[in-house]
Every structure is written in structure tokens, then in C-alpha cells.
């Protein structure tokens, strides 16, 4: 088959396959880079030999690896490659690294050549001596472990000694010397290595969506394992830029003043990593925010840096004091303490002055299009885009001084977002008092305008945000550069969504208004206050966020993933207690007399602390722990089958069944006997004696469908999808160890589930919320 595309033929002449050449042409940036590199290289050497001598491969490597910041140096590096001065990917990468660190000023050729090893020759003898040295240092271990020995670190030591040595040559020499030392592989060498058994942990199900691309730029996914890796430990592995090296990141725009601004930034910060968590104070934080909190605070902790809590309070219409307080409470509840608490409104004066400067510079203007007219990506261009600067200045001052009505004018920026939306709004008129500035302002900045400028003011090094803000990254950089101020780097990560719930502030408010849920902290919701009230430990939420990993794509999971993390934590932190939700009275007619029984808080731990509960002649068991007719496989109490009482050391047998007027079983009479080998029962059940009255609230999923907001799944809207049985309240009995329980104390009610004390509790009655059920108990039959 004849290939007619000249570009495909050109790329194939470098050594690329036909398929690789065609794939390369799909990437406009790499294609343009490669053509420029080829043109520069041809001026120095005969291109006919490039395929054989590796020059073509290195030019492709240059084109695919070089960042736009060093575009002006493409011809220089290409010439060095074509002349054989940069003869390996190692040297080409070193050249690009040097150029990225010296973007401004005149290139020092001698320094450049030294940095990328131009003229340094590594002979086969040099490699042989270096490898032999490492083999001798580890000879005994090699002889002991033979081919199971990991000699990659030895190769790395050779590379450290001979920086410009060819990696393949080092490996070949290492393989040869190991073979000479150990001889051919034996059957024992080829046998599979012994494996250590590990517990199977929770993994995302087929319903879960996660990304195989890590935003750290590494090939392998950075993922926490079963909640044992903290977010800080997880983020210690990511490959974000170092403070002051903003210019090395993809898409970062370098201006003539960039390096000076970065140097001044480093002087102010001392080179610390500084992040921020910037919520809007118009609602309560939810499970998705927990991921944002963990990432921002976790990354700062992993680098010994600082993280601020910044309230993005630029919309006074929806902000309430309870939201400010609630946000801080939840951040601190998760275990994080902000280095500083700031408000976007702290910077209103500076933001206004910068807006005036943008108008003077001709990159902002006052527009009179309505919100409806500018809605969407394909909005018509503003007829006022090119109005005189002086006119915009006067109108903006009129906006500030309250001379225009709401909606009559906005200030817009002359920039196009990645998604195609043109000229985002920077200021709008709102005649609403601000909770901190009162009536001082009637114009308020938008998120698009405020976000990056507050990041700059606070010297944020890493502006970490969710993926939907990727389309605003160019305007973020544009705005900082337009004002000639320090420009942070924006990094995006994928959102975290949980099925069978809604987290939209507007929709939660609707659920509250319709009295479907009580408030923002209703335990059926997935707000952080609701999860705390339900009894979810903070460590479980943090572990869950780490378990989800750090990816660039949306992560969607079912609630059972979070519940599994909750069980892992509560299983080792929540002391055991006994409670009976559906009590059946049992009178033990031959009871030996009132006694106390010791119950371990954690039965699996032989050194566990214990608590004491009474064991009298009257006890209560669960109704479903008794059946009048013995069924196949049923192991609990029947008239013909005894059952053991947990922790008591006794077995009871039914002697009489007492019924109510309707024939229902109302009470049992029984005898007891010590539990010994000769009368060992098939099962043991929980019970209470001399109990306290408690209220138990059993929660189920609030919504019936996985995606209640999806009109295809729920055509009549999310309100129609609510589970009418999502809350069941029961009057139950608990053992006396629960009498002094405090709000948010957590317990495992044996054989039932994990429970937490609700804030509705009073001195006369304690209220328990079921946090999660126990894992399925196959023995409870």
C-alpha cells in the first residue's frame, strides 16, 4: 500500500512506524514541535542517517517532552541532537530541565553544555568497573538470594557514579556479571517465590468509576489501601511542582516578570508549600468537600507547609453565620487546624483597585447585557466590548456608588475561557448588605475574578481544585499576568460523588422545606454534619478519601464503600454493649439469684477493659431469637432447643410460652443451667436485665435509585424518589453500661450494629442512631 501523506513519510524517515507517525499527526502541538526540530536539525547534518543513528528518535523525544515555555530553544536543542552532542534521552531531558530553570536572560552555553553532559564520554570499561564494584559490595547477599536478589538499586548506584552512562549498557553489563557469578538459573530459581497471604480489602465495585490517570503525572495510580494510608502519606508521593518552580508546569504562562515575581514570592514564604480550602459559606459541607479538605490540608502536611481556610464570601445573598461556623467546625472535626482563617472580603478594596487597573489597561469593560443574554457558551458578543476606557471607568465608579440598578451593568474581562465562553463577568451589582463589610459595597466580585487574585495575595503555591475548574485555568493565569502579580499554579483533581444521595445545597434545602429531612444534619444526608451525627468517625471519612486515591477523573462509588471504612474504624474503637430492639420478656424460674456479669468492651482483645451488667431472673431477648416451631437451620431458642446467653455462662431452655389476647407470644418461662461441654448450645444470643429505656433510630438510604437526580432514572424528580421507610424509630432496651453515654459516643450493639448517641438525647432518655449494620452474620440463623 502506497503512503501519500508527506508528513507521515517525513516522520517515518526518523524511525517512527506508520501507525506511530499517524498518531503523532493527531497531536497538533507535537507535530509542530517535531517539524520545527527536523528543520533545525537538517541545517546541521544529513537527515538520511537519522533513522539509523538514533537522531530521529531523539528529535521525536524532544518534540513530545518539551514544554511551551522552552519553545524558543527548540532549534538549539535540535541542532545539538543532530550533531551528536546530545546522544541519549538522558542528555536531552537534562537539556530541557536546564532550559526550564533558565527561562530568562541570555543562555550561558558553557553552563548548558555542562548541565547536559556534552562532551562527556563513558566507555565500556568505565561501566564494567562501576558494575564490578557494586557486585563485589553485595556479593554475599547475591550468593544467598541468587536471582531473587533485586539488583535495580545496584544499577542506580552505577548511574549515580556514571551520570551519563547508557542505561541499556549498564543493565547488560550487570546481567552478564550476575550470570558469571551465579551461573545459569536452576529449578529453584525458576520456582514461584513464596507469597504472604493478605486480607482482602474493600475495592471499588463495577459501579465505581475511577481514573487510570494520576494527576501527579506518574504512570501508576497512587491509591490508599484499605484506609491504612493517610491522605498526607498518599500525597507525599505525588509529583507537583516545588515552590518557586511554577514555570515548570504544563500550561503555565511565563512573562518577562515571572522569575522576579517568583523570587519575591519565595522571599515572603520562605519556600513553604501553602494551600487553601476555599468553600462558599452558603451551605453545609458534604462528603465531596471532605476529599477537598483532605487533599488541601494533606498536601500541605506532607510537605511541612501551611493550609488556610478561606471563606469565599463574595455572594452576600446566600451567606449565613451558621454556615461559617459549620464549615470551620467540620474542618476541625476532621482533624485539621487551619494555619490562618481568611475571607475573600478581606481583599475587597484591593480587588476593586485591580479592576480599575484592568479597565485602564483596556482588558476590562462595563457591559449592559443581561444575565440571560450572556448565559451559555454561544452568547452573542457584547456591543460594549470596545467602548472607550474613560467611559468604562466612569460607569464602574457609578456602579460602585450605587447609581445603577441591579442587572443594569456588569464589569467583564476580555478573555475567552477554554470551554469557549467569552468575557466572564468580574463584578455585578447587588444591593445586599455583606455580613462583614455591611453597606460599604454594592458591587461584588465573582468567583472567576476573586479566586486567582486571592490565591496570589495569600501566596498560595498550589491552587488545588476539582476538575470542573480546568476550563478556567487559562483565565486564572491570564488575570494574574494581566495585573503583573505573582501567579500560583492551578492543579485539578476529580470530584468524589456518592450514589443514592444528593449534595446540592439547593436540593437539600428543598428536602428540608418539604420536611422530608429535618435539617442539614439529618443522618440520612451526606453532609459532614449529618455523617457526624449518624456516628461516622472522622478517621473513617479521612480513610475513605485516601482509599479513593488521587485521580484526575470523577470518582463515583456506592455508600457501602464508605460504610466499610466506618466498620473498620468502629470495630476497634466502639466498645460492645447489649441492647434489645424488639424485646421479649423471659422469666428464669430457677435463677440462682441476682448476680453481675463482666462483659469485655472488645471481646477479641484478651486484655480488654470490661464493664459490669446485672443478670437477674427477668431478662429480655429479641423476639426473632425465639421461634415456636424449630425450622431447619435455625440455631436459636425454641421450645425444643436451648440457647446460650452471651457472657453469662448460662444456657436457657423454654418451659412455658405465655400468649396475649391475640395469641401473640408475650412472655417465656425458662430454666437455666451452666454452659458446659455436655450441654453446649448451637448459638449464643444477646440479652439485657434490669435495662434502661432507650430510643433507637434505624436509618436506610434516603433515595431508592442510584442517581436520584437523573431524569432517565427518576422522571418525576428527586423528591419523588425518596424512600418512605428511610427512618424507623423504635423504643428499645439497653444494658446499664449505656446509662452514662454522652452525645456522639459510639457503641457496637452486639449482633445488631454500630450506634452513636444523638444530640436529641435527654437525661431521661438516650437516643441512639444506627451508624451502620454489622457485616452479614452467617451464624445468626
Phi, psi and omega in degrees: 000130182277136177261120185258340183289116182297328180291321177297315179297320179299313182290325178293332179293343178277344183118000178284146174288164179301317180296317180294322179297317180292321177296321180298322181294340178285340179260103186299318183297311180295321179300312180295320178299315184293319178296321179294320179294319179298315180299318180290322181292324180299334180288347185247333184209167181284119185286348183295337182262359186298325182295323185274325184268004175087356180298319181299317179297319181290325176295321176296319178300317177301313184295326184273337184261331186293141179265157182304333182299333182251022183303325182293344181262001179308308182301320180298309182295320179300320179294318178298322179293312184295333178274358179082010180281331172246096192251016177207159178297330178299315180289323179296316178298320179296322178297315180295322179297317179296316182294323178296332180270356182223059185285335185243155180088181181276136181291128175272103187300317182298316178297317181300312182294324178293321183294331181249016170071027178297128178088349179279122182251129176249115183272167177298326179293321178300315181294317181300315181294318181294319179293316180301321178300314180291323178298317181294324180293332185241024187299314183297317179294323177297316180294328180285311185269344181051230187282359173275353178289133179272103182262016173300317178300329178293319177297322179295323177296321177297317179295326177295323180284319181242082189306322187260014178292144179290128185299319181294321179295321178296315181295317180298318179293321178295315178301317182295315182291324177295318178298317180296327181282317189260340185080182181298157179291137177266177177298324179295324178293327184275345180294148179300141178292151176297140182249147175266129179289135178235151179292140175284130182249171181297134176231153177302136180279180180295343177282344184278142176244126177218163185263144174270359180254123181268133182288353176284349180090003180271155181288321183271146178289135175269111187222138178283153182249114172053029175080000182276343176263127180281164179297324179297319178293321178298315184284345176295342183266348185282159189249054174287167180290157174279151177306134180089349179253033179307322185295347181274354184272151180298134175083352181290135184264122181261128177247170178302338182259000186303310186295321179294318179296323178292322178296318178295321177300315180296325177296322181288326187260345184070020179080012180285149167285130178229121176241178178209149171249111189247069181285154171277131182277054180236020178181178181267144180294148179237185187300327177296324177294330179300322177295316179298318179298314181296320181290313183292312179287322182296318180293319178299317180296319183295339181248011181066031184256206184231152175225131180261150166260112180246122175278120178275073189265066181251005180233086187295344183296325190249003187268136179227149183301324182296332179285323176300312181295316182297321180296312180297318179302318183289322176300314182287327177298322178289354174102012182248140178242115180298139174297325182207146174251122183234170177227140174302327181295343175301335188251015183305318182296313180294320179297322178295314180299321178294324178297318176300318180297320179297322177296316180298328180277359176080018181245012174214152183207157176272131185236150181246009175294147180280166179300324179292324181291327183264004182289140176088173184282326185265031180295146180294148178301149180285131176290350182257010185300326184252024180294155181302144181303315181300323180293317178295321179299316181293318180294323179293322176294322176297321176300314182296325185270007174078025182269353180240154182278160175302134179084353183282334182203152173223161171258128183239152181259140181275076179209149179251128180285163181303325183286355177104349180291132186257140171055071178297152180284135178257325180221145174223162183268130175216116179272066180227129179297144179266143186295340182247326184256358178065229182262015183297325184241144170236003170242139183230138181285153178272170178300314182304326181275318189284319191308302185290326183288322175292324174302317180294314180302321183272005179057039177295132179271324183229108178271093186267122184213169183283165193299332183295345179271002178298326181290350180256002185297319182295321179289329176302308181292321183299316185293315178298318182288327178296330180264359178057048178238166179306134182244112175291178176252132177265126174243139181246148174226163182286145177292162174246120177241144177243134180290166177063031177204171170232145179236357177300131179302318182296320183284324175295319177301323178293319177299322179291315180298323181277002178061028174282324171235162187281317184195187181297338182256019176299126186299351177276347179274171177245029167286158181293324177295325179291318180294321177297316181295325179290338177114009178291123179290148179299323180297325179294319179294316179296318178296321178298316179298320178292322180299327180290344178076179180244104183232166179268357183244163179301135176247123181237124182226160174278157182301335184295338176295316177292319181298326178296320177294323178296315180298319181303319182283312184294331182299333181249000181237338184265114180295152181280149173211168178244135177217148180239117185277325181234083195289140170235122184285135177232126177253122181268108190285339179246029182301135184289355181123154183306137180210167176249147181238136176271128180241122179290139177296325181225090187304332182285345182258114182296340180260015185296146170295151181237155172236159187251134175232148179285152175228098183251188182286341176252121177231168177232135176236171178288140178305320184278004171270007177227134173230139180288329181244127180290124178255157181299128179089349180281127188247357184266203194285132170218169177302336182251005184221119179284169178215150178272150176258120185304136173071349186273334186081014182235154174242138178247149177230137183284133175247335183204142177247121179258137185242159174271187183297329182270004180090000180288148177291122183251331186199151175240145168252139186211164171245159179235155177211150179301142179279105179235176185301326184288336179232038180297124182283166178283338182207159174239139181239160176274165186198168172221152177221140187048054189280173171254152177280132178225157172254136181238131179248118182258120184254141173237178179301140182286331184241150182277330184253154182298320182238079185296344179268355182274116182297339178287322178279321184231084185299331184267010176095160187297330180295332181282350186262004185291138179280115184291343179255028183285347177221127175231127182254129182233142171269118190232181180237136178235156179288163190293344179295344181273354189298327183257018181295142180251163181305133180076359172297144186239143182219156166256114173282117189304132178069007183241303183164187178260138185226154180226146181285127183274149177299343178287354182299147177235175178296331183272338180208129177268137179251130179244132173262133173286121180282300175211158174284168172285166171296153184307126183258102183293339183278349182272079180228000000 
